Amino acid sequence: MKQKLIQVGLIVVILIALGFVVKQLKPKPYTYERILVDTVANKVFSQTITVGQAMEMPAASPFSEGKNAYPAYKCLKDGTIFAFEEPAVSQDAPPVNPDLMTPKCPVCGSTEVTIPELPEGQKSMDVPGPVQIVKPAVK
């Protein structure tokens, strides 16, 4: 009887260890941070995106109702922060000249833009509004 209990106990320990090993070997979903701007609330914020998950633009924002969040850009010449409406990507569409898809500042027209940086330790920041939405030159 005692030997049976020892065998059952060993089997339970082995099954628990096996479950732990399998859990550790499972691939973890990769994520990255994307800087978006809410065009209604005039806020730039960071949103975590899971790789492989489709993300529709405009996206939902935690700062206003509805889908008002677009990728955020900042003009290096005049500091304007604006939203860029990225075109939908289709595998059947012919290739488009990347220069026509480059975001341009709605104030000065410059293509010298970057992604705005949030202050260290913060997940969002207010920006002067209204935030303009720039559409690509070609659809």
N, CA, C and O of each residue as an XYZ file, in Angstrom:
556
protein
N       0.820     -1.198      0.000
C       0.000      0.000      0.000
C       0.866      1.264      0.000
O       0.617      2.212     -0.745
N       1.876      1.246      0.848
C       2.755      2.412      0.944
C       3.497      2.639     -0.374
O       3.717      3.780     -0.780
N       3.875      1.561     -1.030
C       4.588      1.650     -2.302
C       3.671      2.252     -3.383
O       4.134      3.018     -4.228
N       2.401      1.915     -3.358
C       1.428      2.481     -4.324
C       1.307      3.992     -4.133
O       1.264      4.739     -5.111
N       1.253      4.443     -2.892
C       1.149      5.881     -2.607
C       2.392      6.626     -3.108
O       2.292      7.734     -3.634
N       3.538      6.014     -2.940
C       4.780      6.624     -3.415
C       4.756      6.727     -4.941
O       5.152      7.753     -5.494
N       4.303      5.690     -5.618
C       4.216      5.708     -7.083
C       3.237      6.784     -7.559
O       3.544      7.531     -8.488
N       2.060      6.867     -6.928
C       1.064      7.888     -7.300
C       1.642      9.285     -7.052
O       1.464     10.189     -7.869
N       2.320      9.453     -5.940
C       2.926     10.748     -5.627
C       3.971     11.143     -6.661
O       4.029     12.300     -7.079
N       4.794     10.187     -7.073
C       5.816     10.452     -8.085
C       5.163     10.816     -9.438
O       5.628     11.715    -10.138
N       4.098     10.112     -9.781
C       3.402     10.416    -11.033
C       2.832     11.830    -10.996
O       2.928     12.561    -11.982
N       2.248     12.218     -9.882
C       1.698     13.579     -9.748
C       2.809     14.619     -9.876
O       2.646     15.619    -10.574
N       3.924     14.391     -9.213
C       5.051     15.334     -9.287
C       5.572     15.427    -10.719
O       5.878     16.520    -11.195
N       5.673     14.305    -11.398
C       6.159     14.288    -12.788
C       5.187     15.048    -13.694
O       5.616     15.830    -14.542
N       3.884     14.824    -13.522
C       2.887     15.526    -14.337
C       2.925     17.039    -14.096
O       2.813     17.819    -15.041
N       3.081     17.445    -12.863
C       3.174     18.887    -12.555
C       4.428     19.476    -13.195
O       4.374     20.553    -13.790
N       5.555     18.776    -13.078
C       6.803     19.254    -13.684
C       6.682     19.311    -15.203
O       7.152     20.262    -15.827
N       6.066     18.315    -15.790
C       5.859     18.296    -17.237
C       4.976     19.460    -17.681
O       5.267     20.109    -18.686
N       3.914     19.725    -16.950
C       3.043     20.865    -17.250
C       3.800     22.180    -17.177
O       3.602     23.054    -18.021
N       4.661     22.334    -16.184
C       5.455     23.553    -16.044
C       6.410     23.721    -17.227
O       6.550     24.821    -17.762
N       7.065     22.635    -17.635
C       8.002     22.691    -18.763
C       7.265     23.064    -20.052
O       7.741     23.900    -20.821
N       6.116     22.451    -20.286
C       5.332     22.755    -21.499
C       4.913     24.218    -21.497
O       4.979     24.884    -22.530
N       4.488     24.718    -20.355
C       4.072     26.134    -20.249
C       5.241     27.069    -20.564
O       5.058     28.087    -21.232
N       6.425     26.734    -20.093
C       7.601     27.570    -20.334
C       8.034     27.536    -21.800
O       8.588     28.513    -22.304
N       7.789     26.428    -22.480
C       8.196     26.293    -23.875
C       7.219     26.944    -24.851
O       7.564     27.165    -26.012
N       6.009     27.251    -24.398
C       5.019     27.886    -25.268
C       5.521     29.264    -25.687
O       6.019     30.016    -24.849
N       5.400     29.606    -26.968
C       5.863     30.929    -27.386
C       5.001     32.034    -26.778
O       3.774     31.943    -26.737
N       5.670     33.062    -26.316
C       4.962     34.208    -25.744
C       4.657     35.200    -26.862
O       5.467     35.375    -27.772
N       3.498     35.850    -26.801
C       3.193     36.833    -27.844
C       4.115     38.054    -27.703
O       4.296     38.594    -26.612
N       4.684     38.466    -28.824
C       5.556     39.633    -28.815
C       4.705     40.890    -28.927
O       3.713     40.923    -29.656
N       5.103     41.912    -28.201
C       4.381     43.184    -28.228
C       5.366     44.319    -28.458
O       6.571     44.170    -28.252
N       4.829     45.452    -28.887
C       5.631     46.660    -29.028
C       4.749     47.862    -28.723
O       3.522     47.764    -28.717
N       5.381     48.976    -28.473
C       4.658     50.199    -28.154
C       4.501     51.042    -29.415
O       5.444     51.181    -30.193
N       3.329     51.595    -29.615
C       3.063     52.474    -30.755
C       2.584     53.809    -30.200
O       1.733     53.846    -29.311
N       3.119     54.889    -30.716
C       2.721     56.221    -30.268
C       1.572     56.693    -31.162
O       1.714     56.802    -32.379
N       0.432     56.970    -30.524
C      -0.765     57.423    -31.233
C      -1.181     58.787    -30.709
O      -0.761     59.205    -29.630
N      -2.013     59.480    -31.486
C      -2.564     60.759    -31.045
C      -4.078     60.696    -31.172
O      -4.615     60.289    -32.202
N      -4.754     61.106    -30.108
C      -6.213     61.186    -30.107
C      -6.580     62.571    -30.640
O      -6.256     63.587    -30.025
N      -7.258     62.601    -31.787
C      -7.552     63.871    -32.455
C      -8.726     64.610    -31.818
O      -8.967     65.772    -32.145
N      -9.456     63.962    -30.921
C     -10.564     64.621    -30.228
C     -10.079     65.177    -28.882
O     -10.359     66.326    -28.538
N      -9.356     64.353    -28.134
C      -8.881     64.750    -26.805
C      -7.560     65.515    -26.850
O      -7.122     66.033    -25.822
N      -6.912     65.598    -28.022
C      -5.615     66.262    -28.163
C      -4.585     65.693    -27.185
O      -3.941     66.427    -26.434
N      -4.449     64.366    -27.218
C      -3.484     63.683    -26.357
C      -2.660     62.712    -27.181
O      -3.188     61.992    -28.028
N      -1.361     62.699    -26.925
C      -0.463     61.697    -27.496
C      -0.291     60.643    -26.416
O      -0.082     60.963    -25.246
N      -0.381     59.377    -26.823
C      -0.266     58.311    -25.839
C       0.389     57.080    -26.458
O       0.490     56.945    -27.677
N       0.828     56.196    -25.578
C       1.474     54.957    -25.991
C       0.465     53.825    -25.864
O      -0.248     53.717    -24.866
N       0.419     52.982    -26.895
C      -0.481     51.832    -26.862
C       0.319     50.576    -27.174
O       1.131     50.563    -28.099
N       0.088     49.519    -26.400
C       0.777     48.256    -26.619
C       0.060     47.474    -27.712
O      -1.154     47.277    -27.663
N       0.835     47.033    -28.698
C       0.306     46.294    -29.839
C       0.912     44.890    -29.802
O       2.109     44.735    -29.559
N       0.093     43.881    -30.042
C       0.580     42.503    -30.127
C       0.902     42.191    -31.579
O       0.080     42.409    -32.469
N       2.102     41.680    -31.810
C       2.545     41.339    -33.161
C       1.620     40.261    -33.732
O       1.288     39.284    -33.061
N       1.216     40.466    -34.982
C       0.357     39.503    -35.654
C      -1.119     39.809    -35.512
O      -1.941     39.229    -36.221
N      -1.471     40.714    -34.603
C      -2.864     41.102    -34.439
C      -3.156     42.277    -35.353
O      -2.394     43.243    -35.391
N      -4.242     42.200    -36.081
C      -4.602     43.298    -36.977
C      -4.995     44.517    -36.147
O      -5.728     44.405    -35.163
N      -4.499     45.676    -36.558
C      -4.841     46.910    -35.861
C      -5.471     47.869    -36.857
O      -4.818     48.314    -37.801
N      -6.714     48.177    -36.647
C      -7.418     49.082    -37.534
C      -7.124     50.525    -37.143
O      -6.999     50.860    -35.965
N      -7.020     51.360    -38.154
C      -6.851     52.791    -37.922
C      -8.021     53.513    -38.558
O      -8.386     53.180    -39.686
N      -8.613     54.460    -37.913
C      -8.254     54.918    -36.574
C      -8.598     53.873    -35.513
O      -9.481     53.035    -35.696
N      -7.873     53.951    -34.405
C      -8.033     53.002    -33.304
C      -8.826     53.654    -32.171
O      -8.975     54.874    -32.114
N      -9.320     52.824    -31.291
C     -10.012     53.330    -30.113
C      -8.991     53.994    -29.189
O      -7.846     53.556    -29.080
N      -9.432     55.049    -28.536
C      -8.561     55.782    -27.619
C      -9.137     55.702    -26.210
O     -10.356     55.709    -26.039
N      -8.273     55.626    -25.202
C      -8.779     55.630    -23.821
C      -9.204     57.024    -23.351
O      -9.726     57.170    -22.246
N      -8.986     58.046    -24.179
C      -9.257     59.418    -23.761
C     -10.518     60.013    -24.356
O     -10.933     61.096    -23.944
N     -11.142     59.338    -25.317
C     -12.386     59.826    -25.901
C     -13.178     58.642    -26.431
O     -12.633     57.557    -26.631
N     -14.445     58.854    -26.653
C     -15.285     57.786    -27.178
C     -15.102     57.671    -28.682
O     -14.924     58.672    -29.375
N     -15.146     56.466    -29.169
C     -15.026     56.254    -30.606
C     -13.591     55.985    -31.017
O     -12.679     55.930    -30.192
N     -13.425     55.819    -32.314
C     -12.100     55.543    -32.885
C     -11.508     56.852    -33.390
O     -11.782     57.290    -34.507
N     -10.693     57.462    -32.540
C     -10.121     58.778    -32.827
C      -8.602     58.802    -32.774
O      -8.009     59.880    -32.822
N      -7.960     57.654    -32.675
C      -6.507     57.606    -32.507
C      -5.820     57.185    -33.809
O      -6.200     56.203    -34.446
N      -4.806     57.951    -34.178
C      -4.015     57.715    -35.391
C      -2.540     57.699    -35.009
O      -2.173     58.196    -33.944
N      -1.685     57.133    -35.867
C      -0.245     57.242    -35.615
C       0.166     58.717    -35.513
O      -0.265     59.549    -36.312
N       0.997     59.021    -34.528
C       1.402     60.407    -34.277
C       2.764     60.695    -34.891
O       3.668     59.860    -34.873
N       2.883     61.903    -35.435
C       4.149     62.385    -35.987
C       4.387     63.800    -35.495
O       3.452     64.530    -35.166
N       5.673     64.176    -35.452
C       6.063     65.525    -35.036
C       6.994     66.103    -36.081
O       7.979     65.471    -36.465
N       6.680     67.314    -36.545
C       7.518     67.998    -37.523
C       8.808     68.450    -36.839
O       8.766     69.052    -35.767
N       9.956     68.157    -37.461
C      11.234     68.567    -36.890
C      11.510     70.049    -37.118
O      12.347     70.632    -36.428
N      10.822     70.664    -38.071
C      11.058     72.077    -38.358
C      10.260     72.995    -37.440
O      10.817     73.940    -36.881
N       8.955     72.730    -37.274
C       8.140     73.659    -36.481
C       7.517     73.039    -35.235
O       6.836     73.736    -34.482
N       7.737     71.731    -34.999
C       7.250     71.086    -33.779
C       5.780     70.691    -33.789
O       5.263     70.222    -32.775
N       5.100     70.870    -34.911
C       3.687     70.511    -34.995
C       3.504     69.006    -34.822
O       4.193     68.208    -35.459
N       2.576     68.633    -33.960
C       2.230     67.219    -33.803
C       0.937     67.002    -34.579
O      -0.037     67.737    -34.416
N       0.950     65.964    -35.433
C      -0.221     65.697    -36.273
C      -0.454     64.203    -36.392
O       0.418     63.395    -36.074
N      -1.641     63.852    -36.854
C      -2.020     62.457    -37.071
C      -1.821     62.127    -38.540
O      -2.010     62.976    -39.411
N      -1.439     60.887    -38.805
C      -1.270     60.446    -40.185
C      -2.179     59.255    -40.431
O      -2.081     58.239    -39.744
N      -3.052     59.377    -41.397
C      -3.965     58.291    -41.747
C      -3.238     57.332    -42.673
O      -3.130     57.568    -43.877
N      -2.745     56.257    -42.100
C      -1.990     55.289    -42.892
C      -2.926     54.564    -43.852
O      -4.027     54.174    -43.464
N      -2.502     54.380    -45.093
C      -3.358     53.682    -46.047
C      -3.466     52.198    -45.697
O      -2.554     51.613    -45.113
N      -4.594     51.610    -46.065
C      -4.776     50.169    -45.837
C      -3.821     49.409    -46.746
O      -3.645     49.762    -47.912
N      -3.215     48.380    -46.211
C      -2.260     47.582    -46.976
C      -3.009     46.404    -47.593
O      -3.724     45.674    -46.907
N      -2.833     46.238    -48.888
C      -3.469     45.137    -49.603
C      -2.403     44.377    -50.383
O      -1.533     44.980    -51.011
N      -2.478     43.061    -50.339
C      -1.493     42.258    -51.053
C      -1.705     42.328    -52.557
O      -0.765     42.117    -53.324
N      -2.935     42.624    -52.993
C      -3.254     42.664    -54.418
C      -2.924     44.016    -55.062
O      -2.860     44.124    -56.287
N      -2.717     45.038    -54.239
C      -2.481     46.376    -54.776
C      -1.090     46.467    -55.397
O      -0.154     45.831    -54.912
N      -0.948     47.248    -56.461
C       0.381     47.430    -57.055
C       1.269     48.225    -56.103
O       0.763     48.984    -55.276
N       2.585     48.062    -56.210
C       3.480     48.810    -55.326
C       3.340     50.314    -55.559
O       3.147     50.778    -56.683
N       3.444     51.056    -54.458
C       3.303     52.504    -54.511
C       4.641     53.135    -54.160
O       5.387     52.616    -53.329
N       4.934     54.258    -54.800
C       6.156     54.994    -54.522
C       6.155     55.419    -53.048
O       5.253     56.143    -52.627
N       7.151     54.983    -52.252
C       7.170     55.319    -50.827
C       7.224     56.817    -50.564
O       6.765     57.270    -49.515
N       7.779     57.604    -51.500
C       7.843     59.052    -51.294
C       6.447     59.667    -51.238
O       6.237     60.676    -50.565
N       5.498     59.060    -51.941
C       4.134     59.581    -51.936
C       3.399     59.223    -50.643
O       2.367     59.817    -50.329
N       3.925     58.263    -49.905
C       3.288     57.809    -48.671
C       3.910     58.446    -47.425
O       3.480     58.163    -46.306
N       4.902     59.289    -47.607
C       5.588     59.914    -46.486
C       4.712     60.988    -45.857
O       4.155     61.826    -46.565
N       4.584     60.971    -44.522
C       3.797     62.022    -43.867
C       4.441     63.396    -44.062
O       5.662     63.536    -43.997
N       3.604     64.403    -44.302
C       4.075     65.781    -44.455
C       3.399     66.653    -43.425
O       2.206     66.502    -43.161
N       4.149     67.562    -42.843
C       3.612     68.483    -41.844
C       2.473     69.301    -42.468
O       2.646     69.866    -43.548
N       1.320     69.371    -41.809
C       0.202     70.133    -42.360
C       0.405     71.647    -42.276
O      -0.331     72.405    -42.907
N       1.398     72.091    -41.502
C       1.640     73.537    -41.355
C       2.677     74.024    -42.355
O       2.429     74.975    -43.097
N       3.856     73.367    -42.380
C       4.934     73.853    -43.247
C       5.197     72.966    -44.466
O       5.941     73.365    -45.362
N       4.604     71.777    -44.516
C       4.787     70.886    -45.660
C       6.067     70.072    -45.618
O       6.363     69.353    -46.573
N       6.825     70.161    -44.555
C       8.094     69.442    -44.451
C       7.862     67.938    -44.308
O       6.902     67.500    -43.674
N       8.758     67.160    -44.907
C       8.727     65.710    -44.725
C       9.715     65.270    -43.644
O       9.873     64.077    -43.386
N      10.371     66.233    -43.023
C      11.294     65.927    -41.931
C      10.468     65.769    -40.663
O      10.255     66.722    -39.914
N      10.006     64.534    -40.441
C       9.149     64.254    -39.297
C       9.727     63.109    -38.492
O      10.549     62.337    -38.986
N       9.291     63.007    -37.254
C       9.694     61.928    -36.364
C       8.488     61.542    -35.529
O       7.441     62.188    -35.587
N       8.645     60.492    -34.759
C       7.589     60.093    -33.837
C       7.818     60.859    -32.537
O       8.930     60.858    -32.008
N       6.769     61.517    -32.010
C       6.969     62.285    -30.772
C       7.338     61.371    -29.603
O       6.898     60.224    -29.526
N       8.145     61.902    -28.709
C       8.549     61.146    -27.522
C       7.732     61.606    -26.335
O       7.492     62.800    -26.153
N       7.309     60.652    -25.533
C       6.574     60.967    -24.312
C       7.579     61.265    -23.195
O       8.666     60.688    -23.167
N       7.216     62.161    -22.280
C       8.107     62.410    -21.145
C       8.369     61.108    -20.384
O       7.490     60.254    -20.274
N       9.579     60.970    -19.867
C       9.963     59.733    -19.190
C       8.997     59.407    -18.058
O       8.661     60.261    -17.238
N       8.559     58.152    -18.034
C       7.666     57.695    -16.975
C       6.203     57.974    -17.233
O       5.355     57.572    -16.437
N       5.881     58.650    -18.322
C       4.482     58.963    -18.621
C       4.004     58.150    -19.812
O       4.781     57.829    -20.712
N       2.714     57.820    -19.809
C       2.118     57.057    -20.899
C       1.312     57.956    -21.838
O       0.828     57.496    -22.873
N       1.165     59.247    -21.478
C       0.427     60.171    -22.342
C       0.860     61.600    -22.049
O       1.488     61.884    -21.030
N       0.502     62.506    -22.984
C       0.760     63.932    -22.771
C      -0.237     64.734    -23.605
O      -0.680     64.300    -24.669
N      -0.575     65.912    -23.092
C      -1.454     66.827    -23.814
C      -0.670     67.514    -24.922
O       0.525     67.773    -24.779
N      -1.353     67.809    -26.033
C      -0.741     68.558    -27.124
C      -1.697     69.671    -27.527
O      -2.910     69.541    -27.360
N      -1.151     70.780    -28.064
C      -2.036     71.859    -28.496
C      -2.932     71.375    -29.638
O      -2.482     70.661    -30.534
N      -4.171     71.762    -29.593
C      -5.115     71.328    -30.626
C      -5.599     72.493    -31.445
O      -5.251     73.637    -31.152
N      -6.366     72.247    -32.432
C      -6.803     70.917    -32.835
C      -5.699     70.167    -33.577
O      -4.913     70.758    -34.317
N      -5.659     68.856    -33.364
C      -4.681     68.000    -34.043
C      -5.218     67.705    -35.439
O      -6.341     67.228    -35.599
N      -4.400     67.995    -36.442
C      -4.825     67.783    -37.826
C      -4.516     66.353    -38.273
O      -3.537     65.744    -37.841
N      -5.379     65.836    -39.151
C      -5.189     64.506    -39.720
C      -4.680     64.675    -41.140
O      -5.338     65.290    -41.979
N      -3.496     64.120    -41.404
C      -2.889     64.206    -42.731
C      -3.152     62.888    -43.442
O      -2.942     61.817    -42.873
N      -3.605     62.966    -44.669
C      -3.857     61.770    -45.490
C      -2.694     61.601    -46.461
O      -2.064     62.584    -46.853
N      -2.405     60.358    -46.852
C      -1.313     60.149    -47.811
C      -1.646     60.784    -49.151
O      -2.813     61.003    -49.478
N      -0.609     61.073    -49.916
C      -0.787     61.728    -51.217
C      -1.527     60.835    -52.189
O      -2.186     61.325    -53.106
N      -1.424     59.516    -51.998
C      -2.048     58.564    -52.916
C      -2.889     57.589    -52.100
O      -2.499     57.190    -51.003
N      -4.027     57.214    -52.632
C      -4.846     56.199    -51.946
C      -4.861     54.948    -52.736
O      -5.493     53.971    -52.334
